[in-house]
Amino acid sequence: MRFLRRNSTTDTEDPTIEGAEVIDAADKAFTPGKGRATPKRREAEAKRRGPVAPPPRSTREAIKRNKEIRKANPTTKEDRRSAAKERRDRMMAGDDKYLLPRDRGPVKAYVRDVVDSRRNLLGLFMPLAILVFVALLVPYPKVQQYATLLCTAMLLLMLVEGIMSGRRITKMTREKFPKETIAGRSIGFYSFIRASQIRKLRVPKPRVGPGDAI
């Protein structure tokens, strides 16, 4: 019977149909190029923010630009002064967040306490420099000669004291912080600079007084 037989046309697959299916699949998998390179993240953000203003060419232009920036920000002069005062107060109090990188950390705080707990000849360094300047203005050669000898002797004593004090403080710091890497020259120089400053002008302010136990 004819209807029980398979159609001969269905037995052979049409190559055109198969090719069409392959082409369609290839078209779906193929992604055409954009014709340009993908922009970097930095370039995209810069484009989103807008063009960067060129640097000011003169002081007047810089002042004018600062005024425009201040007008754009709602902060007032009193707010800026209060913020600056708060930062300075916290820095003088020894808050690590507001200190300079050279003054941060418990090691530097301990060195400052050790230096501040003792009276040193190095504290006379700045007054001695003023004395030398005044002596040079005096029109008497003998006064200048004696002042020069006195200042030279004091400087030598200060140098010896600074070296000995730096070694002692470095040893104490290493005993206090055995797990820390303590550089002898760095700690010695830091203690030397701290001790050579007038006590009232030290930053941050001393937390201990002369003679206090550390």
C-alpha positions as CSV (number, residue, x, y, z in Angstrom):
1,M,0.0,0.0,0.0
2,R,1.3,3.4,-1.0
3,F,0.5,5.3,2.2
4,L,2.6,2.9,4.3
5,R,5.7,3.7,2.3
6,R,7.9,6.6,3.3
7,N,8.2,9.4,0.9
8,S,11.4,9.3,-1.0
9,T,11.7,13.1,-0.7
10,T,11.7,12.9,3.1
11,D,14.5,10.2,3.1
12,T,17.0,12.6,1.6
13,E,17.8,15.7,3.6
14,D,17.7,18.9,1.8
15,P,21.3,20.3,1.8
16,T,20.0,23.8,1.5
17,I,18.0,23.5,4.6
18,E,20.9,22.1,6.6
19,G,23.1,24.8,5.4
20,A,20.6,27.4,6.4
21,E,20.5,26.0,9.9
22,V,24.3,26.1,10.1
23,I,24.4,29.6,8.9
24,D,21.7,30.7,11.4
25,A,23.6,29.1,14.3
26,A,26.8,30.7,13.2
27,D,25.1,34.0,13.0
28,K,23.8,33.7,16.5
29,A,27.2,32.8,17.9
30,F,29.0,35.5,16.0
31,T,29.4,38.9,17.7
32,P,30.3,41.7,15.4
33,G,33.1,44.0,16.4
34,K,32.4,47.5,17.7
35,G,35.0,49.0,15.5
36,R,36.8,50.7,18.5
37,A,38.7,49.8,21.6
38,T,37.0,49.4,24.9
39,P,37.7,52.5,27.0
40,K,39.5,52.1,30.2
41,R,37.8,52.7,33.5
42,R,39.9,55.8,34.2
43,E,39.0,57.3,30.8
44,A,35.3,56.5,31.3
45,E,35.3,58.1,34.8
46,A,37.1,61.2,33.4
47,K,34.6,61.4,30.6
48,R,31.7,61.2,33.0
49,R,33.1,63.9,35.3
50,G,33.9,66.2,32.4
51,P,37.1,67.8,31.2
52,V,39.8,68.6,33.8
53,A,40.5,72.3,34.2
54,P,44.1,73.3,33.2
55,P,46.4,74.4,36.1
56,P,46.3,78.2,36.9
57,R,48.9,80.2,35.0
58,S,49.2,83.0,37.6
59,T,48.7,83.7,41.3
60,R,45.7,85.8,40.5
61,E,44.0,83.1,38.6
62,A,44.7,80.6,41.4
63,I,43.2,83.0,44.0
64,K,40.1,83.5,41.7
65,R,39.7,79.7,41.3
66,N,39.9,79.2,45.1
67,K,37.2,81.7,45.6
68,E,35.0,80.0,43.2
69,I,35.6,76.6,44.9
70,R,34.8,78.2,48.3
71,K,31.6,79.7,46.9
72,A,30.6,76.2,45.6
73,N,31.1,74.7,49.0
74,P,28.7,75.8,51.8
75,T,31.4,75.9,54.5
76,T,32.1,79.3,56.0
77,K,35.3,80.8,57.2
78,E,34.3,80.2,60.8
79,D,33.8,76.5,60.0
80,R,37.2,76.2,58.4
81,R,38.8,78.0,61.4
82,S,37.1,75.7,63.9
83,A,38.1,72.6,61.9
84,A,41.7,73.8,61.7
85,K,41.7,74.5,65.5
86,E,40.3,71.1,66.2
87,R,43.0,69.4,64.1
88,R,45.7,71.4,65.9
89,D,44.3,70.6,69.3
90,R,44.2,66.9,68.6
91,M,47.7,67.0,67.2
92,M,49.0,68.8,70.3
93,A,47.2,66.2,72.4
94,G,49.1,63.4,70.7
95,D,46.2,61.8,68.6
96,D,47.9,59.5,66.1
97,K,45.3,60.4,63.4
98,Y,46.4,64.0,63.3
99,L,50.2,63.6,63.9
100,L,52.8,63.7,61.3
101,P,54.0,60.3,60.1
102,R,57.4,60.7,61.9
103,D,55.5,61.2,65.3
104,R,53.0,58.3,65.0
105,G,53.1,55.0,66.9
106,P,53.6,53.9,70.5
107,V,57.4,53.7,70.0
108,K,57.7,57.4,69.2
109,A,55.3,58.3,72.0
110,Y,57.5,56.4,74.5
111,V,60.6,58.2,73.2
112,R,58.9,61.5,73.7
113,D,57.9,60.6,77.2
114,V,61.4,59.6,78.1
115,V,62.9,62.8,76.7
116,D,60.2,65.0,78.4
117,S,60.8,63.4,81.8
118,R,64.3,64.7,81.9
119,R,66.0,68.0,81.8
120,N,68.7,68.2,79.2
121,L,71.4,70.7,78.1
122,L,70.0,70.4,74.6
123,G,67.0,72.4,75.7
124,L,69.3,75.4,75.8
125,F,70.2,75.1,72.1
126,M,67.8,77.7,70.8
127,P,68.6,80.3,73.5
128,L,72.3,79.7,72.9
129,A,71.8,80.4,69.2
130,I,70.1,83.7,70.1
131,L,73.0,84.5,72.4
132,V,75.5,84.0,69.6
133,F,73.5,86.3,67.3
134,V,73.4,89.0,70.0
135,A,77.1,88.6,70.7
136,L,78.0,89.2,67.1
137,L,76.1,92.6,67.2
138,V,78.1,93.8,70.2
139,P,81.0,96.0,69.0
140,Y,83.5,94.7,71.6
141,P,85.9,92.0,70.4
142,K,86.5,90.6,73.9
143,V,82.8,90.0,74.4
144,Q,82.5,88.3,71.1
145,Q,85.5,86.2,71.9
146,Y,84.2,85.0,75.3
147,A,80.8,84.4,73.9
148,T,82.2,82.3,71.1
149,L,84.3,80.2,73.5
150,L,81.3,79.7,75.8
151,C,79.0,78.7,72.9
152,T,81.6,76.3,71.5
153,A,82.0,74.6,74.9
154,M,78.2,74.4,75.3
155,L,77.8,72.9,71.8
156,L,80.4,70.2,72.5
157,L,78.7,69.3,75.8
158,M,75.3,69.2,74.0
159,L,76.8,66.9,71.3
160,V,78.2,64.5,73.9
161,E,75.0,64.5,75.9
162,G,72.9,63.9,72.8
163,I,74.9,60.9,71.7
164,M,74.8,59.3,75.2
165,S,71.1,60.1,75.6
166,G,70.3,58.7,72.2
167,R,72.1,55.4,73.0
168,R,70.4,55.1,76.4
169,I,66.9,55.9,75.0
170,T,67.5,53.4,72.2
171,K,68.3,50.7,74.7
172,M,65.3,51.5,76.8
173,T,63.0,51.4,73.8
174,R,64.3,48.0,72.6
175,E,63.6,46.6,76.1
176,K,60.2,48.2,76.2
177,F,59.2,46.9,72.7
178,P,61.2,43.7,72.1
179,K,59.0,42.7,69.1
180,E,59.5,46.0,67.3
181,T,62.3,46.7,64.9
182,I,64.1,49.6,66.5
183,A,66.6,51.5,64.3
184,G,69.2,53.0,66.6
185,R,70.1,56.0,64.4
186,S,66.4,56.9,63.8
187,I,65.5,56.8,67.5
188,G,68.7,58.6,68.5
189,F,68.1,61.4,66.0
190,Y,64.4,61.7,67.0
191,S,65.3,62.0,70.7
192,F,68.0,64.5,69.8
193,I,65.6,66.8,67.9
194,R,62.9,66.5,70.6
195,A,65.4,67.4,73.4
196,S,66.8,70.4,71.5
197,Q,63.4,72.1,71.3
198,I,62.1,74.4,74.0
199,R,59.7,72.5,76.2
200,K,56.7,74.9,75.5
201,L,57.2,74.6,71.7
202,R,57.3,70.8,71.5
203,V,54.7,69.2,69.3
204,P,52.9,67.3,70.5
205,K,52.8,68.7,74.0
206,P,54.7,66.8,76.8
207,R,52.4,64.4,78.7
208,V,54.8,64.0,81.6
209,G,56.8,66.5,83.6
210,P,60.5,66.6,84.5
211,G,61.2,63.8,87.1
212,D,58.1,61.8,86.4
213,A,58.6,58.0,86.2
214,I,58.0,56.4,82.9
